[in-house]
């Protein structure tokens, strides 16, 4: 097994030679490169952290499974809901790399399809600490919503800056990507009310809570959806190997495409384009008074079936699904 977040195989002939499966690929650019490499070596690659929808569209691969979420689902669930609530004019604050650009593009399509419009955007470097000039541009646009097409520390810093400069007094902050670890870093007083898309939360149901508590016993923190998906993907891969009695990439991928999956994380199927299709959830960060226990940070507003949340066949640009 290999986690693409922490190390990156080069293109030497020995690459992946002793690896049966790769899981991870948190950075979108790295995930797209790893997807090509795994296809060359006919090794299974399961992506959880990367959100670029290109992995199951124009750059789809017969050996890549996009497991947890992608920019299309994040945009369709949160973007559509907020636009329907009356946020018609949007301005995007976008991380200037593959994932940020994909998220802005996918969200813009959803906003326009629901009667809204994008009146401006600005791109910022990854790991930006000073968002003041970008937020000023957003305020000047007079948009109703500022869409954060970024993630991790950039999202946290952008939200903190928006609160500090009072941007949230005149614009709705729409954090298209938010993890429970981000909410923990921000604290409920600052994060409360934020709406976002998620594939899983530790407090979603009893099986999720059981996994969350096991994770907490070892780490003293609750898992994010990506950490839960990594565990789920690995266990399902091992089930595939057990069922097929081989680590051959073609046979394992055939098992995934022909076997419905169901566990504590999700229930669904892997399509020909490599997309694991399962329910997605519209979440909202709780107010401090609503939280009843440590890490009880979010509540489910709505559940969107996977067939509606992810790329449809009509929208797909993947030649494997045509």
N, C-alpha and C positions, 0 to 999 in steps of 0.2 A: 504494500500500500504506500501511497505517496501523497502528501499534502502539498499542493502547488503553491500554498501561501508562503511557505517558509523556505523552499528551495526551488530551483528551476533547472530542469534537465537541459543540457545543451544538445547540439545535434551530432555529437559523436556517434559512431556506429554502435557503441555499447548502450546508448540511451534506452531506458525502459527494458533492457534485455532481461533483467531479473525481477521486473515489476509485473504483477498480474493486473493491477488496477490502480488508477490514480483517483484521488478524491480531494476536492478543495477548489483551488483556482479562484481565490477571493478577488483578485484584481482582474478586471475584464480583459485588459490587453494580454495579461499572462494567460488567462483562461482560453482566449482565442488561439494563442500560439500553442498552448498545450493540446488543444483539441486537434490541431493540424498534426502535431507530433504523434499523438496517440493513434490517429488514423493511419499514419505512415507505418506504425509499428503494430497495428491491429490490437491495441490494448484498450480496455474499457476505461473511460474517463467520466466520472460523475461530478458535475459542477453544482456547488451550493452557494458560494458566496458571491460569485459574479452575477451581475444583473443584465448584461448586454443581451438583447433579444436576437442579435446576429447569430448567436450560438445555435438557435433552432430556425433561423431564417436563411439568409443567403450563404452563411458559413456553417450550415448544419453538417453533421458527420454521422456515419453509420455506427460510430463507436462512442459517441458522446451522449450522455443523458443530462439534460438540464433539470435538476431535481426540485429545488426549493421554490424559487420565484424568479421573475425576470422583470425588465422595465415595462413590458406590455401590461402585465397583470397589475403592477404597482400603479401604473397610470390609469388603467381602466377602472379599478375599484375606487381609489381615492379621488382621482381627477374627475371622474364622472359624478360621483356623489357630491363633491363640493360645488361643481358647476351647476348641478340641478338645484342646489340649495340657494342659488342666486349669485354666486361668485362668477361673473361673466367675463370680467377683464383681468387678465393675468400678466404678470411680469416674472420671468425666470432668472434665478440666480443659479448658475450651472457650473459644476466642476468641469474643467477643460480637459477631459480625457474620454475614452470610449464609453464608459458607463454613463457619465453625466450627459453627454451628447445624445445617447440613445434614450435616456429617460426624458429629457426635454422634448425630443422628437416624438416619442410615443405619447407623452402627456398632451402635447399640442394637438395631435390628431383627435384625441378623446375630447378635449375641451371644445374644439371646433365642431365636432360631431354632435355635441350636446348644446349647441347654441352659443358657446362662448367665443372669445377671441384672445389671442396673445398679442399684446401691444408693445412688447419689448423683452429683451433679455440681455444679460451680461455674463461673461464667462470669467471664472477666477481660477488661479492655479491651485493644484491639489495642496493640501496642508496650509491653507491660508489662515493667518491669525488675525489680520485686520480687515474687517468687512465694511468699514465705514463708508468708503467711496462707492462700493457696490450697492449698499443699502440706500445711499443718497440717490443714486440713479433710479432705484426702484421707487422711492417716494416721489421723485419728480415725475414719474410716468403717470401718476394718479390711478394706477391699477387697484382693483379691489383685493387681489390676492397676490402674494409673492410665493411662487413655487420654488422650493428648494430641491434642485436636481443635483444633489450631492449625497454624501454619506459620511458616517463616522465622525471624526474630529471636525471636519468641515461643517457638517450639519449642526453639531453641538455649538461650535463657535458662532455660526450664523444666527442661531436661535438666541444665544446669549446677547449678541450684539443688537439684534432686532429688539429685544426686550429693553436693553440698556438705553438705546437711542429712541425708544418710544415708537418704533415703526409699527408695532402690533396695535397701536391705538388707532391707526388709520387704514391698516392693511391686515388681512387675514393671513397668518403664516401657515402655509400648506407644506408640511414636511412629507414629501412623497416616500422617503425611506427613513425609517426610524426603528431602532432595535431597543429591546428592554434595557440593555446596558447603557444606551444613550440616555434613556429616561432616568436611569439610576445616577448617571453623571450629572445630569441637569438638576435633578430633584423635582418632586411633584409641584412645588409652588411655581417654578419656572416653566415646566413642561405641560402643566394641566391644560386640558382642552384641545391639545394637538390631535388632529385626525390623520391616520396613516393606514397603509395596507400591510397585512402580515399574513404569513402562511400558517403560523402556529404561535401559541403562547402557553406557558407552563400551567396556567390556571384555566385553560379552555375547557377541559373535561377531566374525568377521573384518571384516565390512562395518561394524559399529559401531566397531571399533578404527580402521579406516581414516578414518572421519569424525572420530573423536575426535582422532587425531593431526593431521589438517588443522586442526581447531579450535585445538588446542594450539599449533601453529606460529604462529598469529596472535595468540593471547590469553595464552599461557603458563599456561593452566589448562584442565581438561577440561570439556566441556559437561554441563549438567544435562539431564534428560529433556525439559524444556520448551524449552530452546534447540535441541535436536535436532529436536523436533517442529515448532518454528517453521520451521526450514529445510526439513524434509520437506513441511510443509503448503504453503509458498510454491512449492516446486518442483512439487508436484502441481497446484497452481492454474495455474501456467504451462503445464503439460502439458494441462490442461483447455482453456485459452484457445487453445493451438496446435491442439488437436483440433477444437474447435468453431468456431474462427476468429472468436470474439466474446468480449467481456467481459460480455455480457448475463447478469444474475444468474440468470434462470430456466434458460437453456441450460447455463450452467456447473454449476449445482446438479444438473441432470438428468444431466450427464456424471458427476459424483461418485457419484450414486446408482446408476448403471448400470455403473460401471467398477471392478473390483477394484483395490486399491492394493497395491503392494509395492515397498519400498526398504530402505535401511539401517536405518530406524527401526522399521518394522512391516509387517505384511501383514494385510489385512482388507478390509472393505466399509463403506460409509456407509449407514446405515439411513434409513428414512423419518422417524424422529424426529430425525435429525441426528447421531446417535452414530456415530463411527468405531469399529467393533468390531474389536479386535485382542487378541492375547495380553497378559496382565499377569503380573508376576513377584513372587513373595515373596522378598525379599532380607534378608540379615543382614550387619551391619557386621563386618568381619574384626577379629581380634585383631592387634596390631602385628606379631607374629611371622609371621602369615600373609601380610602384604603384601610383595610382591616387587619393586615399583617405585612411583614417585611416582603418586599418585591411584589406586592399586590398593586400594580401600577396601571393596568389597562382594562378596559371593558370592551366587549364585542358589540358593535353597533349593527352590523349586518354580515351575512355570509353570502358570497357569490360563488355559484357553481363553477368548476374549472373550465367547462366548455364555454362559459361566458367571459371568464376572467382572462384567459390566455389567447394567444393568436388563433384565429379560426382558419379553416382550410382555405377559405376565400381570400384571406389576408396573407397567407403564407407565401414566402418566396423560397421555400426549401424544395429543391428538386426531388428529394427522397419521398416527399409527401404528395407529389403531384400525380 
